[in-house]
Amino acid sequence: MDAGGEGRDAMTDGAQQTKHGEQTPSGEQGRAADESQLTILLYSSDRTVRENIRFTLGRKLADDLPPIRVLEVATQPAVLTAMDAGGIDLALLDGEAVPGGIGMCRQLKDEIFPCPPIMVLTGRRDDAWLATWSRADGVVPHPVDPIRLPEAVATMLRRARAVVPASPA
């Protein structure tokens, strides 16, 4: 992990660099270049949480969806950079991270148009009301259920792919 908090796919000058150093275009350009893969932004300040979620999601969520690529980030600036760059199909934010993913979700919903779907991971089932306040599109409690999380993410991705976002006026 570098000082900037970027994870496996570090963000550099409008391009994404994989852990092996290859550069791939980011944003809408990157999406046009590779429609056969969905990108999930995974934010948590805890490396163990990121590893567990990445392992739980695997590489393919369902037969009817393309394979996924998980872009791990550990800091708020890295989340904002990735979301501003575009090309994110779904964001998974840890509500227990520092700073918290719940407040970050609300900020993203206010500032990014069109904002991709966001799922928030909460510390307790009783915290689901906080996800409602944040305008999250979905909520899953910690500890992560290895069956429920991939199903919930797949459902959100299917919904997002079925809806064409409106153009800003």
N, C-alpha and C positions, 0 to 999 in steps of 0.2 A: 504494500500500500504506500503510495507516495504522500507527500506532505499536503497536497491539495485535496486528498480524500477520495480521489477517483479510484474505482476498483478495477476489475478485470479488463474492461475496455475503456482506457483512459481517453478523455476528450482533448483533442489538440487542434487548434486553428481550423475549426469547421470540419474536421475529419475525425473519424474514430479510429483509434489505434488498438488493435487486438493485443493480447498478451504476447504474441509472437512478433509484434512490431509491424504487421501489415497495416496499411492505411486503407480504410474504406470510407466512401463518402457518407456524410451524415445528412439528417433532415430529409426533406422530400426527395432529393436527388438519390439518396441511399435507398429509400423505399422503392422508387421507380426501378432501380437497378436490381432489387432483390425482393420481388413480391412473394417469393416462395418461403419467406421466413417472417415471423412475427417478433417484434421487439418488446420485451417487458423490462421496464425500469424498476429495479429493486433497491429501495433505500432502507438502510438500517445502519446505525452507528456501531452496532455489534457484529463483528465478523462472523461469529458462530451462528447468529440468527440468519445472516445472509447465506451462509453455506447450507444450513438446514433447509431453507426455503428453496434454494437453487436445486438441491438434491431432490426435494419433494416434488418440484415441478418437472424435473427431468428435461428431455429434449423435445418431446412431443406430447401434448396434452390429450389429444383425441384424434381419431382417424379422420374426422372431417375438417381438421384444422392443419395448417402448415406447421412445420417445426418451429420451435421458439428459440430465441436468443435472449439471454438474461444479461442486462447491463447493470452491474452492481455499482452502487455509489454509497459513500459513507458520510457525506456532508451535505448541508443545505445548499451551498454554492454549486456543488456538483449536480444536484437535482435540478436546480434552476437552469444551469448550462445545458443539460441534456434535454430538458423540456423545451427550452427556447430553440434548440437546434431542430426540433421536430423529429418525425420518424418513430415516435414511441406509440405503440399500439395499446399499451396498458401500463399504468404505474401501480406498484405495490409498495405502500409506505408503512413503515413500522411506527405505530402510535407510541411505542415505548422508547423510541430512539431519542437522542439528545442532539439537536432540538427535535421535538415531537413531530411525527408524521401527520397528526390530526390537524394541527395548526397550519402545517405546510400544505395540506390538502386544500384547506379553505383559501389560502393564498393563491395556489395554482388555479383553482376554479375561478377566482376573481381576475387573474392576470393573463391567463392563456386562453386564446380563442382560435380554433376550437380546442378545448381541453380533452385529451384522451380520457377514457374511463380510469377512475382511481379506486383501488381497493385499499382499505386501511386495516392493519392488524392491531387489535386492541388487547390490552393486558387481561381484561376480564370480560365475560359475556355481558355483564351489567354496564359496560362502557359503550355499548352500541349506540346509545343516545348521543355520545360525543361525535361519532361518525356521521350521524344525521346532521348535527350542527355544522360539521365540516363540509357537508354536501358530497360526501364520498358516495360513489356508485355502488359500493359493496363493502361489507365488513366481515372479517373472520377473526375469531379470538385466538390468542396465544394460549396454550401451546398449539402449534399448527397441527391440524389433523391431516395426515398424509393422503386421505381419500377426499375429504371435503375441500381442501384448498385447490387442488388441480381441477376439480369439478366446477368450483365457483369461478375460477379464472377462465376456464373454457367457456362457461356460460356468458360471462361478460365479454369475452372476445367475439363470440358468435353474434351477440347483440350489437356490438360496435361495428362489426363488418356488415351487418344488415342495414345499418342506418348511414345515409350519406349526409355529412355535416352541411349545414346551410352556409352560404357565403356571407361574410360580414358586409353590412350595408354601408 
